[in-house]
Amino acid sequence: LNNLYVLKHRQERGCNTEEKTYRQGMTEQMNLIGGTVLNLWSAVWVVLSEDGLEIFKKKTDRSPKGMIPLKGATLLSPCQDFNKKSLVFKLTTEKKQDHFFQASHVEEREYWVKDIKRVISCLQGGKRFARKSTRHSIRLPEKVNLNELYILLKDQNDGVKELKLEQDSRVYNHCFTGATVVEWLLSKEKARNRPEALMLAAGLLTEGFLQPTGDRSKDGAEIEEQTSFLDDTKALYYFADSGFFCEGDSSDEDVLLKEEFRGKIIKQGCILKQGHLRKNWKVRKFILRDDPAYMHYYDPTKADDEPLGSIYLRGAVVTAVEFVPDAKKYDIEGNLFEIITSDETHYFLQAATAKESNEWIKVIQAVSRSGK
């Protein structure tokens, strides 16, 4: 399961909720933000099913408050109607009703666009949306274990190195080229020749272990509606559970930053945070940096780039918890973790899935030990 948070804007008043969707036939959870014609955004929980998007007021609700049908719908990405135009895509129903979505970064937008397009395509062709078998579609040998191969590929000492690469006036952090993956598979004798290495890489991409980024690799992934891996030094990819993020042209970033913003971004995304006063839960975008070790959080519904607050992580303790003091039972969905800073300040956070919670705990623990 992958977990992504994006923003949602609709031509009606929105509500605070969370989201869930399908990706290649697999269930996936996401938080979105919904809003109004006044350009207000709020979180909603949505289920992308075989024929539409069901919108829930809360993740725990049994019945949706509405549905967006996808039969006959069209998708525009990126959408130019808002300031953060590179992150927004527009879904227009058959009855010409527009729904706007905004991701926290470009890759999250692409996840939504790719999956919704596939559902729309299936509906147009009268087919049922279902995930194809990787082994059948690219004829992988039965003895190949893609999960084990992925672990080796990610090994910090002997795997593919994650780099900071610049392409088309954008900076891609924690990524690598398609040619690098193929060369690694050959050098480690995981494949006998280049076509076989390309087949294994395509399997990793199809199963979601690797993700494409940049126009070239994304175009390749859409060939004949089947995942295609490119053995190319210009095709960029990244590990699905890495700290990948993309930035604009870095040549204009000569302004002196505050000391706490100087650290390298390790991980970013939206999760739920409990307030210190009212004890209610709100979606917040978090950016984790090391050296110095800070975790800044923002209101994703606002255009302001200033954080609402920061958590200094040097010497902090982070653990998974099952209980949160002063929290209402119906507000708790599980996947909780707590950060206790060196000055004894407690922060309670709630991820969409156990996998996402574990990933945050792991990287925060590492930064709290190594960051300054």
C-alpha positions in Angstrom: 0.0 0.0 0.0 1.2 3.5 -0.9 0.0 6.5 1.0 -0.3 9.9 -0.5 -1.9 13.2 0.5 -3.2 15.7 -2.0 -5.6 18.7 -2.1 -9.1 18.6 -3.5 -11.2 21.5 -4.6 -14.9 21.3 -5.6 -17.6 23.7 -6.6 -19.3 23.3 -3.3 -18.4 23.5 0.4 -15.9 20.9 1.4 -15.4 19.1 4.7 -12.6 17.7 6.8 -12.0 14.1 5.9 -9.5 11.6 4.5 -9.0 9.4 1.4 -8.6 6.0 -0.1 -8.1 4.8 -3.7 -7.2 1.9 -6.0 -3.8 1.7 -7.8 -3.4 -1.0 -10.5 -6.2 -2.9 -8.8 -4.6 -2.6 -5.3 -6.3 -0.7 -2.5 -4.3 2.5 -1.5 -5.0 5.2 1.1 -4.6 8.9 0.5 -5.7 12.1 2.2 -7.1 14.9 -0.1 -8.2 18.4 0.5 -11.6 19.6 -0.8 -12.9 23.2 -1.1 -15.1 25.8 -2.6 -15.4 28.4 -5.4 -13.8 30.7 -2.9 -10.6 28.7 -3.2 -10.9 27.1 0.2 -9.5 23.6 0.6 -10.3 20.9 3.2 -9.6 17.2 3.6 -11.9 14.4 2.3 -11.6 10.6 2.4 -12.4 9.2 -1.1 -12.6 5.7 -2.5 -11.6 5.3 -6.1 -13.6 2.3 -7.2 -14.2 0.6 -10.6 -16.6 3.3 -11.7 -16.2 6.4 -9.6 -14.9 8.3 -6.6 -16.9 7.9 -3.4 -16.4 10.9 -1.0 -16.7 10.3 2.7 -16.9 12.9 5.5 -14.6 10.7 7.7 -12.5 7.7 7.0 -14.6 5.7 9.5 -17.9 6.7 7.9 -20.0 3.7 6.6 -21.7 5.7 3.8 -20.3 8.3 1.4 -21.6 11.8 1.3 -21.4 11.8 -2.5 -19.9 10.2 -5.6 -18.1 11.4 -8.7 -18.9 9.1 -11.6 -15.9 8.4 -13.9 -17.8 7.0 -17.0 -17.3 9.6 -19.7 -15.1 11.8 -17.5 -12.0 13.6 -18.7 -8.8 14.5 -16.9 -6.6 17.6 -17.4 -3.1 17.6 -15.9 -1.5 19.9 -15.0 -4.4 22.3 -14.5 -3.6 26.0 -14.9 -6.5 27.4 -12.9 -4.6 27.8 -9.6 -1.4 29.4 -8.3 0.2 26.0 -7.7 -0.6 25.0 -11.2 2.0 22.3 -11.5 0.4 20.3 -8.7 -3.2 20.6 -9.7 -5.3 18.3 -12.0 -8.9 18.7 -13.0 -11.5 15.9 -13.3 -14.5 16.8 -15.4 -17.6 14.5 -15.3 -19.7 13.6 -18.3 -22.2 16.2 -17.0 -19.5 18.9 -17.2 -19.0 19.2 -13.4 -15.4 20.1 -12.5 -13.5 18.7 -9.6 -10.0 19.9 -8.8 -7.2 18.0 -7.0 -3.8 19.4 -5.7 -1.0 17.1 -4.7 1.8 18.0 -2.2 4.3 17.3 -4.9 4.4 16.4 -8.6 4.8 12.6 -8.1 1.7 12.4 -5.9 -0.2 14.2 -8.7 1.0 11.6 -11.2 -0.1 8.7 -9.0 -3.7 10.1 -9.0 -3.7 10.9 -12.7 -2.3 7.6 -13.8 -4.8 5.5 -11.8 -7.9 7.6 -12.6 -7.0 7.5 -16.3 -6.8 3.7 -16.2 -10.2 3.5 -14.6 -11.7 5.9 -17.2 -10.1 3.9 -20.0 -11.5 0.6 -18.7 -15.0 2.1 -18.5 -14.8 3.5 -22.0 -13.8 0.1 -23.4 -16.4 -1.8 -21.4 -13.7 -3.6 -19.4 -13.4 -4.2 -15.6 -10.4 -2.4 -14.0 -8.1 -5.1 -12.7 -4.4 -5.5 -12.2 -2.5 -7.6 -14.7 -0.2 -10.3 -13.7 3.3 -9.1 -13.9 4.7 -12.6 -14.6 2.1 -13.2 -17.3 2.5 -9.8 -19.0 6.3 -9.7 -19.1 7.0 -13.5 -18.6 9.1 -13.4 -15.5 10.6 -16.8 -14.5 8.9 -18.4 -11.5 12.2 -18.5 -9.6 12.5 -14.7 -9.6 11.6 -13.1 -6.3 11.1 -9.4 -7.0 10.8 -8.5 -3.3 14.2 -10.0 -2.5 15.7 -8.3 -5.6 14.3 -5.0 -4.5 15.9 -5.3 -1.0 19.3 -6.0 -2.7 18.8 -3.1 -5.0 18.2 -0.8 -2.1 21.2 -1.9 0.0 23.0 1.2 1.2 26.5 -0.4 0.7 26.1 -2.6 -2.3 22.9 -1.4 -4.1 22.0 1.4 -6.5 23.1 4.8 -5.2 20.4 7.4 -4.8 21.6 10.7 -6.4 20.6 14.3 -6.8 20.1 14.9 -10.5 19.1 18.0 -12.5 17.0 17.8 -15.6 14.8 20.3 -17.5 15.3 23.0 -14.9 14.2 20.7 -12.1 16.2 19.0 -9.4 15.3 15.3 -8.6 16.5 14.1 -5.1 17.1 10.5 -4.2 16.8 9.1 -7.7 18.8 7.2 -10.3 18.7 6.4 -14.1 17.2 3.5 -15.8 20.6 2.6 -17.3 22.1 2.5 -13.7 19.5 -0.2 -12.7 20.2 -2.3 -15.7 24.0 -2.0 -15.2 23.6 -3.0 -11.5 21.6 -6.1 -12.4 24.3 -7.1 -14.9 27.2 -6.4 -12.6 25.6 -8.4 -9.7 24.9 -11.3 -12.2 21.1 -11.0 -11.6 20.7 -11.1 -15.3 22.6 -12.9 -18.1 22.2 -10.1 -20.7 20.7 -6.7 -21.1 17.3 -7.8 -22.4 16.9 -10.0 -19.3 18.0 -7.2 -17.0 15.5 -4.9 -18.7 12.8 -7.6 -18.1 13.6 -7.7 -14.4 13.6 -3.9 -14.1 10.2 -3.8 -15.9 8.9 -6.3 -13.3 10.1 -4.1 -10.4 8.4 -1.1 -12.1 5.1 -3.0 -12.7 4.9 -4.2 -9.2 5.5 -0.7 -7.8 8.9 -1.2 -6.3 10.3 1.4 -8.6 8.6 4.6 -9.7 9.2 6.8 -12.8 9.9 10.5 -12.5 10.5 13.1 -15.2 8.8 13.2 -18.6 10.9 10.5 -20.4 10.4 7.7 -17.9 6.7 8.5 -17.4 6.1 8.5 -21.1 7.8 5.1 -21.3 5.6 3.8 -18.5 2.4 4.6 -20.5 3.4 2.8 -23.6 0.4 0.6 -24.7 -1.1 1.1 -21.2 1.6 -1.3 -19.9 4.5 -0.5 -17.7 7.7 -0.1 -19.7 11.2 0.4 -18.2 13.7 2.5 -20.1 17.4 1.5 -20.3 18.4 5.2 -20.7 20.6 7.6 -18.9 17.9 10.3 -19.3 15.1 8.2 -17.8 14.8 8.8 -14.0 13.4 6.5 -11.4 13.3 6.2 -7.6 12.5 3.7 -4.9 8.9 3.6 -3.9 9.6 4.0 -0.1 12.5 6.4 -0.4 12.6 10.1 0.5 12.3 11.2 -3.1 11.2 14.7 -3.9 11.4 17.1 -6.8 12.4 20.8 -6.7 12.2 23.7 -9.2 15.2 25.3 -10.7 17.8 25.7 -7.9 19.7 28.5 -9.6 17.4 31.1 -8.1 17.7 29.8 -4.5 20.6 32.1 -3.4 18.6 33.6 -0.5 20.1 33.0 2.9 17.8 30.4 4.7 17.1 30.1 8.3 19.6 27.7 9.9 16.8 25.1 10.6 15.9 25.0 6.9 19.4 24.2 5.7 19.2 20.5 6.3 18.7 18.0 3.5 15.0 16.9 3.1 14.7 13.2 4.1 11.0 12.7 3.9 7.9 14.8 3.3 4.2 14.1 3.2 0.9 14.7 5.0 -0.3 13.0 8.2 -2.7 13.8 10.9 -1.5 15.8 14.0 -3.3 16.2 17.3 -3.5 19.8 18.5 -2.0 20.7 21.8 -5.0 22.8 23.0 -8.2 21.5 21.5 -6.9 18.0 21.0 -8.5 17.7 17.6 -6.9 16.1 14.6 -5.9 18.0 11.5 -4.1 17.1 8.3 -0.6 18.7 8.3 2.1 18.6 5.7 5.4 17.5 7.4 8.9 18.1 6.0 11.7 16.2 7.8 15.3 17.5 7.5 18.6 16.4 9.0 21.7 18.4 9.9 20.1 20.2 11.6 17.4 17.7 12.7 14.0 19.5 12.3 10.5 18.5 11.3 8.4 21.5 10.1 4.7 21.2 9.7 2.4 23.3 7.5 -1.3 23.8 6.8 -1.7 22.2 3.3 -4.9 24.2 2.7 -3.0 27.5 2.7 -0.7 29.0 0.1 1.6 30.4 2.8 5.0 28.7 2.7 5.7 29.6 6.4 5.4 26.6 8.7 2.9 26.5 11.5 5.6 25.1 13.8 8.7 23.0 14.0 9.9 20.0 16.0 13.5 19.8 17.0 14.4 16.2 16.8 18.0 16.0 18.2 17.7 13.6 21.2 14.0 13.1 20.6 12.3 9.7 21.2 9.7 8.4 18.7 7.6 5.3 19.3 4.4 3.6 18.1 1.5 4.0 20.5 -2.0 2.5 20.8 -3.5 5.2 23.1 -3.6 9.0 22.9 -4.6 10.9 26.1 -7.6 13.3 25.7 -8.5 11.9 22.2 -12.0 11.1 21.3 -12.4 7.4 20.4 -14.1 8.1 17.0 -11.1 10.3 16.0 -8.6 7.4 16.4 -8.1 5.1 13.4 -4.9 3.5 14.6 -1.4 3.8 13.1 -0.4 6.2 15.9 3.0 7.3 16.9 4.4 9.8 19.4 7.4 12.1 19.4 8.8 13.3 22.7 11.4 16.0 22.3 14.4 16.6 24.5 12.5 19.3 26.3 9.6 16.9 27.1 7.1 18.2 24.5 4.8 15.5 23.3 3.5 15.3 19.7 0.9 12.7 18.7 0.6 11.8 15.0 -1.6 9.5 13.0 -0.7 7.9 9.7 -3.1 6.5 7.1 -1.6 3.0 7.3 0.7 0.9 9.5 3.3 0.9 6.7 3.3 4.7 6.5 3.5 5.0 10.3 6.5 2.6 10.4 8.3 4.5 7.7 7.9 7.8 9.5 9.1 6.2 12.8 12.1 4.7 11.1 13.4 7.9 9.5 12.7 10.1 12.5 14.6 7.8 14.7 17.6 7.9 12.3 17.5 11.7 12.1 17.1 12.1 15.9 20.3 10.1 16.4 22.5 11.5 13.6 21.2 15.0 13.0 22.7 18.0 14.7 
